[in-house]
Amino acid sequence: FKEEKQKIEGIIKKLHGASDVTILLDIIQDAKAIIKADSISMYLQESSEAQGDYLKPLVWNNAVLAHPEYSKHLVPLKAQDLTAIVARNGREINSSRIALESPLVQRFADQLPFQMNHILCLPLKSDVRVIGVIEAYNKRGNIKEQEKGFTREDQNLLILLSEHIAIAITNLNLIQHDALTGLLRPDPFFEKIIHKLQQEKKRRQEDSYYALVMGDVDWFKIYNDNNGHEVGSSLLRELSNILKASIREDDLICRYGGEEFLLFLSKIDDLDEACRLTERIRKSIEEHYFPHQENQPNKNLTMSFGVTAFTRDRFPSVESVNITELKRIVIEADMALSEAKSINRDDGDSRLTPAGPEDKNRVSAFFTKSSTQQGSIAPYEAKIPFEQRRHRRHSTSTLLIYKNGSVPNLTRTINLSMGGAKIPADEPFKLYQTVDIILILGEEICQMKGEVVYSARVNGHKPPYHAGLRFQEMTAEGLKKVESFLESLLSSSPTLR
């Protein structure tokens, strides 16, 4: 009994210390072991305009699910289903006499790879509100224990743990955030946009432009099929971290579904600026190393983006803005994304025809002159001139001192050009911040400033971050020193010519 008590206390302690959803989902397996169940599932209650209220499984039959797996196991809240009944009534069910022919358990008979003999199903509650369901199947143990099923003690233990699981779910804000990536879910994302529009109206920022950007992972299905769903889920988490680090403080991001992400950019001058910001994000993804990316069709893991910009004039009034109106604008970003991925839409049957791998990994924009005119779509680089890489990069390791805050940091360049440098760093940089730089080129020293154009985590590397710096405020003498240094690299290494 003492050992079991210590295990329970350990689980509760881990629940209250859970800093991300992966820790929480691991603890669910500990709960299964405590009550000696063969299998366990956990659902969160969600809703959408298309599906209404439903239960989405984060864990199904011991497995942590990601899109599209969880879509196979959704439970409509109105369904004649045992789990849905527990969610609706807010009361537990503990049954060891299951009538397999009952429609209430038909879903389990169809979807579980074993016969369900016992079930212990409990609501997860935040105060009095049901936010999800946790359920365990089939009691393990000797023949007598298996015949008896889950005991009253098992039920009380899971009730105790479910209370703390619900607290952890609330603390991690999983009601508003996607469980896999930690990003906002679509509805809370749109609600925050509406709030921002209304707040800026009060501040009389009438001329503000905004943009919605749809991003999609190129060839994600191939990556997922080749490497497995667990690796695919890990990729989505890593991408989410890079995207979060790449946007500005006032911008928003959500996981829109599967491998699609939706960004809201505020305080921009026009569509041109929105595309420039998006292009920088695209480059940060392109230049980041992801495990197994060499097996992708384009030998890299990349994303494509579609951009559309708008002002508050798009709506009859700010007060009338709703999620439906915003989703109409999302359609424009989605159309631009399709062009970026070189997908031809057949208006007759809406079939999608993808092109080759070389045609993805782009930013495309939806252009419109007014809310009453039909828009057009074009690749960003073809329509709006953006900053191309004007300077040849040289792979060279030379000393560089920078200040990220008040403390000087010493590092070495990964590559260097007349326009900037790529460096490793112990901590992430804030995008677009300006840092003081001292570049040491042999016996020469150059002082300047650098703008951070990307900052991303690189798994398996020490230091764990890479950053791109664009040189600023370089003197003519400094330019000459950098030019001479790069010329010396070329002359000393014929392979670099």
N, C-alpha and C positions, 0 to 999 in steps of 0.2 A: 504493500500500500504506500509506504514511504517513497519508494522509487517511482511509482506512478504519479504521486503528488508532485514530485520534483519535475517530472516530465511535463505535467500540465502547467506548472508555474513557469517552466522554461519556454513553453509555447506561448503563453500569455505575454511574457517578457519580450519575446521576439516579435509578436504582433504589434505591441506598442512601440517597438523600435524600428518597425518596417519603414524604410526610406523610399522604397519603390515597389512597384507591383510584382516584380519577379520574386522578391522576398516573401511577399504575402502569398503568392501562389505555391511557393515551396512549402510554406507552413500548412497549407491545406492537406498535404500528404502526411504531415505529422499528426493532424487531427484524425485522419483515416486510420493510422497505426494505433492510436490511443484506444479507439473503440473497436479495433480488430475487424475492420471492414475489408472486403475484397476490393472495392472500388468506390470512388467518390466523384461527385460533380458539384460545380458551383455556378450559379447564374446571377446576372445583374438585371434589374428591371429597367428597360429603356422604352422609348417610343419614337415613332417617325410618322410623317404624314401618310406614307404609303402603307405601312404595316400596322399602324396603331400602337397600342401597348403590347409589349412582348418581353419574354425572358431570354437574354442572350448568354450562352454558356461561355465562361472564361476557362473553366475546366470541365471536360466531359470524359467520363470513364478514365480518370487519372491523367489524361493528357491535357496540357495547356494548349488552347486553340488560338489560331490566328485566322484572319480572313484568307480564303473563303470557307475554311473548315467549319467555323461556328455557324455559318448560315444554314448548314445542313441540320442543325440541332436547335434552331430557334423554336420557342414555345409561345404561341399567341396567348395573351393573358385570359382571353375569353374561352379558350379551348377546353373541351371536356377531357382534361388531362390531370393526373394526380399532382404534378408539380405546379400547374397553374392554379389548382384549387387551394394549395397551401399558400401561394402568393396572394390570392384573392381574399382568403379568410384570415390569414395571419396566424394560423394555428398549425402545430406540427402533426405529422402522421407517422406512426410507427406500426408497421404491418409485417407479420410473418405468415399471413394467410392470403396470398395473392392469387386472385382468380385471373389466370393468364388470358382468358377470353374476354375480360372486361375492357371496354374502350378506354378506360382511364389509364391503363398500362400498355396499350397497344404500341405507343411510341418506343417504350423500352424493349418490347419484344422484337420490334423491327430494327432497332439501332444498336442495342447492346450485343456483343459477340458471345454472350452467355445467357443462360436462363436466370432471370431475377427471382429469387425465392423470398428475400426479405428487403424491405426498404425503410430507411429512417430519413424523413424529409422535414426540414425546419425552415421557417422564414428567417431572413436576415433583416433586422429592424434598426432604423435610426430614429430614436425616440419611439413613436408609435407607428411610424411610416415604414411599410415594407419596401426594402430597396433591393432585395434579391432572395435567393433560395440556396440552401446547401443540402445535399442528399447523399446518403451512403447506401451501398447495395451489398447484400449477402454477408452475414456474420461468419467470420473465420473461427476455427477452434476445433474441439473434438466433436464427435457425432452429436452428443447431447446439446452442446452449445449451438451447433448449426441448426438443429431441429427447433430450438427455442427462439432463435433469432436475436435481434437487438434487445437488450434488457432495459429496464427502467433506469439503471445506473448509466448505461451507454447514452440513453436519451438525455439525461441530466447533464452528462459530461459535454455532449455536443451542443446542448442549449447554452451552457456556460461559455464554451469556445466560440459559438456563433455570435454571442453578444460582443466579444472582443474582436472578432473578424469584422463585424459591422462597423465598429469604431475605427478599425484600420482602414476600411473602405472609405469611410467618411473623411478621415484624416488625409488620405491620399487623393481625395476629391475625385474618385473614380466615377461619380455620377456625372461630372462635367468633362472628365478627361478619358481618353482612350486608354484601355488597360495595358495594351502592348507597348505603346510608344510614349505614353504620358502627355501627349498633345491633346488640345481641346477636341471634343467631339463636335460635329457640324452644328447642331442647334445652339449650344452655348457660344460657339464661334460667331454665328450670325447675330445672336443677342448682344454680344459685346460690340460688334460693328454698329448695330442700331444705336447703342448707348453712346459710342464715340461720335456718330453723326449728330446726335441730339446735343451732346455736350459742346461740340464745336460750333453748332448753330447758336448756342447761348453766348459763346465767346465772340460771335460775329465774324468767324473766319469763313466768309462767304465764298472766297475764290479758291478754296482748297480743292486739289485733285486727290482722287483715291484710285487704287487699282486692286483688282482681284487677279490672282495668278494661280493657275492650275498647273501642278507639276506631277509627272508620272515617271516611274522608273522604267527605263528602256529594257525590254526583253526580260522582265521580272519572272515571267512564267518559266523561261528556260533556266534562269538561276535557281528558282525554287525546285523545279523538277530534277535538275542535276545534283543539287546539294541537300535537298530535304527541307521540310517545312521549318524545322528548328533553326537551321542556318538562315533560311529566308526571313524568319521572324527577327533573328539577331541583326540581319542587314537592315531591316526597317527601323529597328531601334537606333542603330548607328546613324542611319540617314537622318532620322528625326533630330538627333543631337547636333548634327552638322547644320541642318536647316535652322534650328533654334539659334545656333551661334551666329548664323549668317544674316539674320534679320535685325532690324533696328529695334530700339526699346519700345517705340510706339506701335510697331507692327504686330500682327497676329498670325498664327498658323494653326491649322487643324489637320488631322488625318481624315480625309474625306471619304475614304473607303478603299480597302485593299492596299495597293501600292500608290494611291493617289493622295496628293497633299494640296491643300488650298491655303493661299497666303493673302492677307489683306495688308496693303501698303498705304500708309497715310502720310499727309504732309509732303506731297510730291508736287512738282511744278506742272508736269504733263505726262503723256504716254511715253515720251522719249526717256524721261528720267526713270519711269517704272521699268522700262525695258533694260536700261543700263544696270539698275539694281538687280534685276532678275538674271542678267547675263553674268554678273559677278557671282551670284549664287550657283548658277550652272557650272561656272569654271571651278568653283571650290569643290563641287561634287566630282567633276571630271579629274581633278588633280589629286584627289584623295585616294589612297589605296584601300580597297576592300578585299577581304579574303575571296579567293576563287574568281576574281574578276577576269583573269586571263582566259577563262573558258567561255566568256561571253562572245556573242557574234562579232562585236567590234573590239574584242580584246581589252575591254574596259567596262567599268560599271558607271553608267551615266544616267542623266535625267533629261527629259524634254519639258518645256514650259510653254504655256499659252497665257498671254497677258491682255487684259482689257482695262481701260481707265474710264473714270466717270466723275462727275461733280454732283452736288446735291440738286442741281437743276434737273437731274434725271427723274426725280420724284415730284409728284404734285405738291407735296409738303414733307418736311422732315418727320412730322408727326405721323404721317401715313406710311412711312417705311416699315415693311414687315419682311419676314423670312422669304415669303413667296416672291416679292419684288427682287430681293437680293439673288435668289436662285435663278431668276431670269438673266441677270448679269453674269452669273457663273456659267450659263450656257455659252455666252460669248467667249469666255476664257477657255471653255472646253473645246469650242470650235477652233480656236487658235492653236490649242494643244494638238488637236488632230492634224492640223497642217504641219506643226513642228515635227510630228512623228511620221510625216508623209503618209497619212491615211486618207484615202479618197472616200468620201461619203457618197453613196449612190442614193439620190433622193427617192428613187422608186421603191427600193426595199431596205434602205438603211444598212446595207452590208458594208463592212469595213475591209479595205484591202491594204495591208501594210506593205511598205517598200523595203528596200534592203537596209542593213545595219548602218551603212554610211550616211543614210538620210535622216537618222534620228539625232538626239543630242543637240537640240537647237532651241532657240526662243523665237516664237512667232507672236504677232500682235493682231488684235482685232481693232480696226480703224473705223471710226464713225465721226461725222462732222456734227451731228445733232441727234437728239433722242428720237426724231421722227424719220431720219434717213436710214436706209439699209446699210449695214456696215460691210467692210471688205476685210480680207485676211491676207497677210503677207509675212514672209520670214522677216524677222527683225533686222538682220544684217542687210537685207535687200532694200528695206524701206527707210530705215533710220541709220545713219552712220554712227557707229559706236567705237569705243576705244579698242582698236586691234593691237596685238602685241607688235609694237614698232621696233623693238630691239631684240636682237638675237641673245638667247640665254646661253651662258657658259657654266657647265658643271665644274665648280671650283670651291674649295674649302678655304676661306680666308676669315680672319677674325673680324667680328662685328660686336660693338657694344651698343646696347639700347637701354632706354629707360621706360619700363612699363609701370608707371607710378613714379615713386621718388627714388627707387633703388636701381643702380646700374646693374645690368646683366651682361655677361660675356657669353657669346655663342660663336658658331661658325656658319658661314653661308652654305646652303645646299647648291644653289646656283646664283649667278650674278649676271646682270646686264647693265647697259647704260641707263635703263629706266627704273631698275629696282632689284630686289633680292628676295630669295626664299630662304627662310631660316627655321631651325628647330627651336622650341621653347618649352619651358617647364610648365607654363600656365597659358590659358587661352588669352587672346587679345580681344578687345572690344572692336567690332567692325567699324571702320572709317575713323578710328581715333588717330591722332598724330603723335608720333614718338620721336624723341631725340636720338640721333644715330651718330656713332663714330665708326667709320669703316677703315680698317687697317689693310693697306695694300702694299705688302712688302715693307719697304722703309717709309712709305708715304701714309699720311693720315688725312681722311676727309671727314669733315663735320657737316651734317645736314639734318633734315627732318624726313620722316617717312610716314606715309598714310597706309594704314592696315587695310588691304583690299580683300583679304580672306584670312580666316583662322579656323583650323579644323584639327580634330583629334586623329591621330594615326595609330591604330592598334598595333601592338608588338614593337613599337619604337620607343627609344629613350634618347632625348626627352620625348614626351608623348604628344606634343603638338607641333604642327607646322603652320607658319604664317607667311603671307606674301606682303612685302613692303614696297610701295611706290615712292621713289625718291622725290623729295620736294626741297625747295630753297637751296639747291646746290649751286655753288658759285661757278664761274667760268673756269677758275683754276681747279676746282673739284672735278668738273666734267673732264678736264684734260687729264687729270690723274687717273680717273676710272678708265678713260679711253686708252691711255698708255698701258695700264695694267692688263686690260683685255687683249690688246694687241700683242703684248708679251706672251700671253697664254697661247695665242694662235701661232706665234713664231716658234715657240718652244715645243709645240705639239702639232705636227703636220696633220694628224687625224682630225684636228678641230677646224682645219681650214675649210 
